[in-house]
Amino acid sequence: MTTNISESLNNAMIKARELPICSMLEVLRMMLQRWWFFESRNEAAYQVTNFTKTVEGDHRQWQVPDDVLSIDILPPNVKRPVGRPKKIRIPSKMEFK
């Protein structure tokens, strides 16, 4: 006796069975990934809770203290070097300088 999942996979993999093993596994991976993300995306789209409604409330109604509003926030006063950062290697014990 088989489960519904295995029957669904067997039915979906009919054409992929004729492929080499690596290609068949790639088709299986793409198919499972597509199913998984589709299901997760749909579940997340319909999930609405009271918590998210209260947290995402109108920001114009927030009570912010005056001392917080008076703070000027500036970017850091640091200039990064141009280009890609150098890799820091840890030499092995057998390497000589």
Buried (B, 14 or more C-beta within 10 A) or exposed (E): EEEEEEEEBEEBBEEBEEEEEEEBEEBBEEBEEEEEEEEEEEEEEEEEEEEEEEEEEEEEEEEEEEEEEEEEEEEEEEEEEEEEEEEEEEEEEEEEE
